[in-house]
Amino acid sequence: MTLTVSTDLSVNSSPSQVEEKLQDKQKALRDSIAKGEPKIFGVTQIVIGLLIISYSIPLLAAERTMILNFGVPWWSGILFVISGAAAIALEKYANLKAVSVCLAVSAVTIIISVIALILYYADIVVNPATKCHEGLHQMCDHQYYATHFSMGLKTTISMVSMVQTAMSSAFTVILYNQRSNFTGYATVTE
């Protein structure tokens, strides 16, 4: 802040060149985050998280497997919703701290997504669909249909999780680039 004293002894303050440069950098950070459209990534992550949770509800009627015992769809879906909420909040609070928090949440989301994918595919391998054992009316038994339905749901959920992993990875790269472009500058009004 620059202080100037005029001839009538009044004191005026004006931002210094450093403060003006910092304010310009903060505005540039907000503008660059707005270009990245974190709200779109956030809404998409929330929708994907809710899809995973809702698609896993029918699995409760199927045989309990590793996926249900560990609660994979629920904790991964909830984390996707949290990550999406952080991305939406980033647009409102566009400063380096918010970018760092959102970056950390997105990185954790990638790790959780990969763990969830490993567990989904391990469960599919350990619990394969059964073969058809024809009954009285030339139809397969109940177990055949139940295991195929369960495998189809797990495959669908795992593909949606792959999309989430790709989206979180892309968003994390965008956030990392934004953060690294402005790391040397502190914000004036935090």
PyRosetta script that sets phi, psi and omega in degrees:
from pyrosetta import init, pose_from_sequence

init()
pose = pose_from_sequence("MTLTVSTDLSVNSSPSQVEEKLQDKQKALRDSIAKGEPKIFGVTQIVIGLLIISYSIPLLAAERTMILNFGVPWWSGILFVISGAAAIALEKYANLKAVSVCLAVSAVTIIISVIALILYYADIVVNPATKCHEGLHQMCDHQYYATHFSMGLKTTISMVSMVQTAMSSAFTVILYNQRSNFTGYATVTE")
pose.set_psi(1, 134.0)
pose.set_omega(1, -179.1)
pose.set_phi(2, -104.8)
pose.set_psi(2, 127.6)
pose.set_omega(2, 177.8)
pose.set_phi(3, -105.0)
pose.set_psi(3, 134.6)
pose.set_omega(3, 175.9)
pose.set_phi(4, -127.8)
pose.set_psi(4, 140.0)
pose.set_omega(4, 178.4)
pose.set_phi(5, -111.9)
pose.set_psi(5, 124.1)
pose.set_omega(5, -179.1)
pose.set_phi(6, -88.6)
pose.set_psi(6, 176.7)
pose.set_omega(6, -176.9)
pose.set_phi(7, -67.0)
pose.set_psi(7, -23.1)
pose.set_omega(7, 177.0)
pose.set_phi(8, -90.0)
pose.set_psi(8, 14.6)
pose.set_omega(8, 177.7)
pose.set_phi(9, 65.5)
pose.set_psi(9, 23.1)
pose.set_omega(9, 172.9)
pose.set_phi(10, -87.8)
pose.set_psi(10, 144.6)
pose.set_omega(10, -177.0)
pose.set_phi(11, -105.6)
pose.set_psi(11, 128.5)
pose.set_omega(11, 177.3)
pose.set_phi(12, -117.3)
pose.set_psi(12, 141.5)
pose.set_omega(12, 176.1)
pose.set_phi(13, -118.5)
pose.set_psi(13, 142.2)
pose.set_omega(13, 177.4)
pose.set_phi(14, -142.1)
pose.set_psi(14, 153.4)
pose.set_omega(14, 180.0)
pose.set_phi(15, -63.8)
pose.set_psi(15, 141.2)
pose.set_omega(15, 177.1)
pose.set_phi(16, -76.8)
pose.set_psi(16, 172.4)
pose.set_omega(16, 179.7)
pose.set_phi(17, -63.6)
pose.set_psi(17, -36.3)
pose.set_omega(17, 179.6)
pose.set_phi(18, -65.3)
pose.set_psi(18, -44.3)
pose.set_omega(18, 179.6)
pose.set_phi(19, -65.1)
pose.set_psi(19, -39.6)
pose.set_omega(19, 177.4)
pose.set_phi(20, -63.4)
pose.set_psi(20, -40.1)
pose.set_omega(20, 179.0)
pose.set_phi(21, -65.7)
pose.set_psi(21, -40.2)
pose.set_omega(21, 178.0)
pose.set_phi(22, -64.7)
pose.set_psi(22, -40.9)
pose.set_omega(22, 177.6)
pose.set_phi(23, -64.4)
pose.set_psi(23, -38.6)
pose.set_omega(23, 177.1)
pose.set_phi(24, -64.0)
pose.set_psi(24, -41.1)
pose.set_omega(24, 179.2)
pose.set_phi(25, -66.4)
pose.set_psi(25, -38.2)
pose.set_omega(25, 178.2)
pose.set_phi(26, -65.6)
pose.set_psi(26, -40.7)
pose.set_omega(26, 176.7)
pose.set_phi(27, -64.2)
pose.set_psi(27, -39.5)
pose.set_omega(27, 177.7)
pose.set_phi(28, -63.9)
pose.set_psi(28, -38.0)
pose.set_omega(28, 177.1)
pose.set_phi(29, -63.4)
pose.set_psi(29, -45.8)
pose.set_omega(29, 178.4)
pose.set_phi(30, -61.0)
pose.set_psi(30, -43.1)
pose.set_omega(30, -179.9)
pose.set_phi(31, -64.2)
pose.set_psi(31, -41.5)
pose.set_omega(31, -178.6)
pose.set_phi(32, -70.2)
pose.set_psi(32, -34.0)
pose.set_omega(32, 176.2)
pose.set_phi(33, -68.3)
pose.set_psi(33, -39.0)
pose.set_omega(33, 178.1)
pose.set_phi(34, -63.2)
pose.set_psi(34, -33.7)
pose.set_omega(34, 176.8)
pose.set_phi(35, -67.1)
pose.set_psi(35, -33.5)
pose.set_omega(35, -179.5)
pose.set_phi(36, -73.6)
pose.set_psi(36, -11.6)
pose.set_omega(36, 178.6)
pose.set_phi(37, 50.3)
pose.set_psi(37, 63.3)
pose.set_omega(37, 178.6)
pose.set_phi(38, -63.2)
pose.set_psi(38, -24.1)
pose.set_omega(38, 179.5)
pose.set_phi(39, -64.1)
pose.set_psi(39, -38.8)
pose.set_omega(39, 178.8)
pose.set_phi(40, -64.6)
pose.set_psi(40, -46.0)
pose.set_omega(40, 177.0)
pose.set_phi(41, -61.2)
pose.set_psi(41, -41.6)
pose.set_omega(41, -178.3)
pose.set_phi(42, -63.7)
pose.set_psi(42, -47.3)
pose.set_omega(42, 179.9)
pose.set_phi(43, -63.4)
pose.set_psi(43, -41.2)
pose.set_omega(43, 179.1)
pose.set_phi(44, -63.2)
pose.set_psi(44, -42.0)
pose.set_omega(44, 178.4)
pose.set_phi(45, -64.6)
pose.set_psi(45, -39.6)
pose.set_omega(45, 178.3)
pose.set_phi(46, -64.2)
pose.set_psi(46, -44.4)
pose.set_omega(46, 179.7)
pose.set_phi(47, -62.7)
pose.set_psi(47, -43.2)
pose.set_omega(47, 179.2)
pose.set_phi(48, -63.8)
pose.set_psi(48, -42.3)
pose.set_omega(48, 177.8)
pose.set_phi(49, -60.5)
pose.set_psi(49, -43.2)
pose.set_omega(49, 178.7)
pose.set_phi(50, -69.5)
pose.set_psi(50, -33.9)
pose.set_omega(50, 175.1)
pose.set_phi(51, -62.1)
pose.set_psi(51, -45.3)
pose.set_omega(51, -179.2)
pose.set_phi(52, -62.0)
pose.set_psi(52, -44.5)
pose.set_omega(52, 179.9)
pose.set_phi(53, -64.1)
pose.set_psi(53, -45.0)
pose.set_omega(53, -177.7)
pose.set_phi(54, -70.5)
pose.set_psi(54, -35.6)
pose.set_omega(54, 177.9)
pose.set_phi(55, -69.0)
pose.set_psi(55, -22.8)
pose.set_omega(55, -178.0)
pose.set_phi(56, -85.5)
pose.set_psi(56, -12.6)
pose.set_omega(56, -179.7)
pose.set_phi(57, -59.1)
pose.set_psi(57, -43.4)
pose.set_omega(57, 177.7)
pose.set_phi(58, -63.5)
pose.set_psi(58, -20.7)
pose.set_omega(58, 177.2)
pose.set_phi(59, -64.9)
pose.set_psi(59, -21.5)
pose.set_omega(59, 178.4)
pose.set_phi(60, -64.1)
pose.set_psi(60, -25.5)
pose.set_omega(60, 179.0)
pose.set_phi(61, -84.5)
pose.set_psi(61, -14.7)
pose.set_omega(61, -178.6)
pose.set_phi(62, -87.7)
pose.set_psi(62, 179.8)
pose.set_omega(62, 178.2)
pose.set_phi(63, -64.1)
pose.set_psi(63, 137.9)
pose.set_omega(63, -179.8)
pose.set_phi(64, -71.4)
pose.set_psi(64, 123.4)
pose.set_omega(64, 179.1)
pose.set_phi(65, -123.4)
pose.set_psi(65, -173.4)
pose.set_omega(65, -177.7)
pose.set_phi(66, -56.6)
pose.set_psi(66, -39.7)
pose.set_omega(66, -178.6)
pose.set_phi(67, -60.4)
pose.set_psi(67, -45.2)
pose.set_omega(67, -179.8)
pose.set_phi(68, -73.9)
pose.set_psi(68, -38.4)
pose.set_omega(68, -179.6)
pose.set_phi(69, -62.1)
pose.set_psi(69, -37.9)
pose.set_omega(69, 179.0)
pose.set_phi(70, -87.6)
pose.set_psi(70, -11.7)
pose.set_omega(70, -179.9)
pose.set_phi(71, 68.3)
pose.set_psi(71, 31.6)
pose.set_omega(71, -174.0)
pose.set_phi(72, -55.2)
pose.set_psi(72, -47.5)
pose.set_omega(72, -177.5)
pose.set_phi(73, -63.2)
pose.set_psi(73, -31.5)
pose.set_omega(73, -175.7)
pose.set_phi(74, -77.5)
pose.set_psi(74, -49.2)
pose.set_omega(74, -179.3)
pose.set_phi(75, -71.1)
pose.set_psi(75, -32.0)
pose.set_omega(75, 177.3)
pose.set_phi(76, -72.2)
pose.set_psi(76, -41.5)
pose.set_omega(76, 178.6)
pose.set_phi(77, -63.1)
pose.set_psi(77, -42.2)
pose.set_omega(77, 178.9)
pose.set_phi(78, -64.8)
pose.set_psi(78, -40.1)
pose.set_omega(78, 178.1)
pose.set_phi(79, -65.3)
pose.set_psi(79, -36.0)
pose.set_omega(79, 177.0)
pose.set_phi(80, -64.5)
pose.set_psi(80, -38.8)
pose.set_omega(80, 177.7)
pose.set_phi(81, -65.8)
pose.set_psi(81, -42.1)
pose.set_omega(81, 178.4)
pose.set_phi(82, -63.4)
pose.set_psi(82, -42.6)
pose.set_omega(82, 178.4)
pose.set_phi(83, -62.7)
pose.set_psi(83, -39.6)
pose.set_omega(83, 177.2)
pose.set_phi(84, -65.8)
pose.set_psi(84, -39.8)
pose.set_omega(84, 178.1)
pose.set_phi(85, -64.8)
pose.set_psi(85, -37.9)
pose.set_omega(85, 177.1)
pose.set_phi(86, -64.8)
pose.set_psi(86, -38.5)
pose.set_omega(86, 179.3)
pose.set_phi(87, -67.0)
pose.set_psi(87, -38.8)
pose.set_omega(87, 178.0)
pose.set_phi(88, -67.1)
pose.set_psi(88, -41.9)
pose.set_omega(88, 178.8)
pose.set_phi(89, -64.7)
pose.set_psi(89, -28.1)
pose.set_omega(89, -179.4)
pose.set_phi(90, -61.0)
pose.set_psi(90, -35.5)
pose.set_omega(90, -179.3)
pose.set_phi(91, -65.2)
pose.set_psi(91, -34.3)
pose.set_omega(91, -180.0)
pose.set_phi(92, -78.4)
pose.set_psi(92, -40.5)
pose.set_omega(92, -177.8)
pose.set_phi(93, -110.9)
pose.set_psi(93, 73.1)
pose.set_omega(93, -175.6)
pose.set_phi(94, -87.1)
pose.set_psi(94, 84.2)
pose.set_omega(94, 171.8)
pose.set_phi(95, -138.4)
pose.set_psi(95, 174.3)
pose.set_omega(95, -174.9)
pose.set_phi(96, -63.8)
pose.set_psi(96, -34.8)
pose.set_omega(96, 178.4)
pose.set_phi(97, -64.3)
pose.set_psi(97, -44.5)
pose.set_omega(97, 179.9)
pose.set_phi(98, -65.3)
pose.set_psi(98, -39.2)
pose.set_omega(98, 177.2)
pose.set_phi(99, -63.3)
pose.set_psi(99, -42.1)
pose.set_omega(99, -179.9)
pose.set_phi(100, -65.2)
pose.set_psi(100, -41.1)
pose.set_omega(100, 178.5)
pose.set_phi(101, -64.8)
pose.set_psi(101, -46.0)
pose.set_omega(101, 180.0)
pose.set_phi(102, -64.2)
pose.set_psi(102, -37.4)
pose.set_omega(102, 177.0)
pose.set_phi(103, -63.3)
pose.set_psi(103, -42.7)
pose.set_omega(103, 178.9)
pose.set_phi(104, -64.9)
pose.set_psi(104, -43.7)
pose.set_omega(104, 179.3)
pose.set_phi(105, -63.8)
pose.set_psi(105, -40.3)
pose.set_omega(105, 179.2)
pose.set_phi(106, -66.6)
pose.set_psi(106, -38.1)
pose.set_omega(106, 178.0)
pose.set_phi(107, -65.5)
pose.set_psi(107, -41.6)
pose.set_omega(107, 176.6)
pose.set_phi(108, -63.7)
pose.set_psi(108, -38.0)
pose.set_omega(108, 178.8)
pose.set_phi(109, -62.5)
pose.set_psi(109, -39.1)
pose.set_omega(109, 177.2)
pose.set_phi(110, -62.3)
pose.set_psi(110, -46.0)
pose.set_omega(110, -179.2)
pose.set_phi(111, -61.8)
pose.set_psi(111, -45.5)
pose.set_omega(111, 179.7)
pose.set_phi(112, -64.8)
pose.set_psi(112, -38.8)
pose.set_omega(112, 178.5)
pose.set_phi(113, -61.2)
pose.set_psi(113, -43.8)
pose.set_omega(113, -179.9)
pose.set_phi(114, -66.2)
pose.set_psi(114, -42.0)
pose.set_omega(114, 177.2)
pose.set_phi(115, -61.6)
pose.set_psi(115, -43.8)
pose.set_omega(115, 179.3)
pose.set_phi(116, -62.3)
pose.set_psi(116, -42.5)
pose.set_omega(116, 178.7)
pose.set_phi(117, -61.7)
pose.set_psi(117, -43.3)
pose.set_omega(117, 178.4)
pose.set_phi(118, -60.5)
pose.set_psi(118, -44.0)
pose.set_omega(118, -179.7)
pose.set_phi(119, -67.1)
pose.set_psi(119, -38.7)
pose.set_omega(119, 177.3)
pose.set_phi(120, -60.9)
pose.set_psi(120, -48.9)
pose.set_omega(120, -176.8)
pose.set_phi(121, -71.6)
pose.set_psi(121, -31.9)
pose.set_omega(121, 174.1)
pose.set_phi(122, -64.8)
pose.set_psi(122, -40.5)
pose.set_omega(122, 178.9)
pose.set_phi(123, -65.8)
pose.set_psi(123, -39.1)
pose.set_omega(123, 178.5)
pose.set_phi(124, -64.3)
pose.set_psi(124, -39.1)
pose.set_omega(124, 179.8)
pose.set_phi(125, -71.3)
pose.set_psi(125, -42.3)
pose.set_omega(125, -177.3)
pose.set_phi(126, -71.7)
pose.set_psi(126, -32.9)
pose.set_omega(126, -177.5)
pose.set_phi(127, -118.4)
pose.set_psi(127, 72.8)
pose.set_omega(127, -178.2)
pose.set_phi(128, -72.5)
pose.set_psi(128, 163.9)
pose.set_omega(128, 176.8)
pose.set_phi(129, -68.3)
pose.set_psi(129, 144.4)
pose.set_omega(129, -178.7)
pose.set_phi(130, -83.4)
pose.set_psi(130, 163.2)
pose.set_omega(130, 177.1)
pose.set_phi(131, -82.2)
pose.set_psi(131, 159.3)
pose.set_omega(131, -177.9)
pose.set_phi(132, -76.9)
pose.set_psi(132, 124.4)
pose.set_omega(132, 172.9)
pose.set_phi(133, -113.5)
pose.set_psi(133, 103.0)
pose.set_omega(133, -174.5)
pose.set_phi(134, -66.9)
pose.set_psi(134, 138.6)
pose.set_omega(134, 179.8)
pose.set_phi(135, -100.6)
pose.set_psi(135, -148.7)
pose.set_omega(135, -175.6)
pose.set_phi(136, -64.9)
pose.set_psi(136, -40.4)
pose.set_omega(136, -172.1)
pose.set_phi(137, -102.6)
pose.set_psi(137, 32.0)
pose.set_omega(137, 179.4)
pose.set_phi(138, 58.5)
pose.set_psi(138, 31.8)
pose.set_omega(138, 178.5)
pose.set_phi(139, -119.2)
pose.set_psi(139, 153.0)
pose.set_omega(139, 178.3)
pose.set_phi(140, -71.7)
pose.set_psi(140, 159.8)
pose.set_omega(140, 179.8)
pose.set_phi(141, -74.4)
pose.set_psi(141, 170.1)
pose.set_omega(141, -177.5)
pose.set_phi(142, -60.2)
pose.set_psi(142, -39.8)
pose.set_omega(142, -177.6)
pose.set_phi(143, -60.5)
pose.set_psi(143, -37.0)
pose.set_omega(143, 179.2)
pose.set_phi(144, -60.0)
pose.set_psi(144, -49.6)
pose.set_omega(144, -178.2)
pose.set_phi(145, -68.6)
pose.set_psi(145, -38.8)
pose.set_omega(145, -179.2)
pose.set_phi(146, -64.9)
pose.set_psi(146, -43.2)
pose.set_omega(146, -179.0)
pose.set_phi(147, -71.1)
pose.set_psi(147, -34.8)
pose.set_omega(147, 176.9)
pose.set_phi(148, -68.5)
pose.set_psi(148, -40.2)
pose.set_omega(148, 177.2)
pose.set_phi(149, -62.7)
pose.set_psi(149, -45.9)
pose.set_omega(149, 179.8)
pose.set_phi(150, -62.4)
pose.set_psi(150, -43.0)
pose.set_omega(150, 179.6)
pose.set_phi(151, -65.6)
pose.set_psi(151, -39.6)
pose.set_omega(151, 177.4)
pose.set_phi(152, -62.4)
pose.set_psi(152, -42.2)
pose.set_omega(152, 177.6)
pose.set_phi(153, -64.6)
pose.set_psi(153, -44.5)
pose.set_omega(153, -179.5)
pose.set_phi(154, -64.1)
pose.set_psi(154, -38.9)
pose.set_omega(154, 177.8)
pose.set_phi(155, -65.7)
pose.set_psi(155, -43.1)
pose.set_omega(155, 178.6)
pose.set_phi(156, -62.8)
pose.set_psi(156, -46.6)
pose.set_omega(156, 179.6)
pose.set_phi(157, -63.2)
pose.set_psi(157, -38.9)
pose.set_omega(157, 180.0)
pose.set_phi(158, -67.0)
pose.set_psi(158, -35.7)
pose.set_omega(158, 177.1)
pose.set_phi(159, -67.7)
pose.set_psi(159, -39.5)
pose.set_omega(159, 175.8)
pose.set_phi(160, -64.4)
pose.set_psi(160, -37.0)
pose.set_omega(160, 176.3)
pose.set_phi(161, -65.6)
pose.set_psi(161, -34.3)
pose.set_omega(161, 175.6)
pose.set_phi(162, -63.4)
pose.set_psi(162, -41.4)
pose.set_omega(162, 176.9)
pose.set_phi(163, -61.6)
pose.set_psi(163, -42.4)
pose.set_omega(163, 178.3)
pose.set_phi(164, -62.6)
pose.set_psi(164, -41.0)
pose.set_omega(164, 178.6)
pose.set_phi(165, -62.3)
pose.set_psi(165, -43.8)
pose.set_omega(165, 179.0)
pose.set_phi(166, -64.8)
pose.set_psi(166, -42.8)
pose.set_omega(166, 179.2)
pose.set_phi(167, -65.3)
pose.set_psi(167, -43.4)
pose.set_omega(167, 178.9)
pose.set_phi(168, -64.0)
pose.set_psi(168, -37.8)
pose.set_omega(168, 178.3)
pose.set_phi(169, -64.7)
pose.set_psi(169, -45.7)
pose.set_omega(169, 179.7)
pose.set_phi(170, -63.4)
pose.set_psi(170, -43.2)
pose.set_omega(170, -179.6)
pose.set_phi(171, -66.5)
pose.set_psi(171, -37.6)
pose.set_omega(171, 178.4)
pose.set_phi(172, -64.6)
pose.set_psi(172, -41.2)
pose.set_omega(172, 177.8)
pose.set_phi(173, -63.2)
pose.set_psi(173, -43.3)
pose.set_omega(173, 178.4)
pose.set_phi(174, -61.4)
pose.set_psi(174, -46.3)
pose.set_omega(174, 179.8)
pose.set_phi(175, -64.4)
pose.set_psi(175, -40.9)
pose.set_omega(175, 179.2)
pose.set_phi(176, -61.9)
pose.set_psi(176, -43.0)
pose.set_omega(176, 178.3)
pose.set_phi(177, -64.0)
pose.set_psi(177, -41.4)
pose.set_omega(177, 178.2)
pose.set_phi(178, -63.3)
pose.set_psi(178, -44.4)
pose.set_omega(178, -178.7)
pose.set_phi(179, -65.5)
pose.set_psi(179, -42.9)
pose.set_omega(179, -178.1)
pose.set_phi(180, -68.9)
pose.set_psi(180, -27.2)
pose.set_omega(180, 177.0)
pose.set_phi(181, -69.5)
pose.set_psi(181, -27.0)
pose.set_omega(181, -173.7)
pose.set_phi(182, -120.9)
pose.set_psi(182, 14.0)
pose.set_omega(182, -175.8)
pose.set_phi(183, -63.4)
pose.set_psi(183, -34.8)
pose.set_omega(183, -176.6)
pose.set_phi(184, -74.0)
pose.set_psi(184, -3.6)
pose.set_omega(184, -175.4)
pose.set_phi(185, -117.3)
pose.set_psi(185, 130.8)
pose.set_omega(185, 175.0)
pose.set_phi(186, -89.0)
pose.set_psi(186, 158.6)
pose.set_omega(186, 178.0)
pose.set_phi(187, -89.9)
pose.set_psi(187, 147.5)
pose.set_omega(187, -176.0)
pose.set_phi(188, -81.1)
pose.set_psi(188, -40.9)
pose.set_omega(188, -172.7)
pose.set_phi(189, -113.6)
pose.set_psi(189, 66.8)
pose.set_omega(189, 176.9)
pose.set_phi(190, -105.2)
pose.dump_pdb("model.pdb")
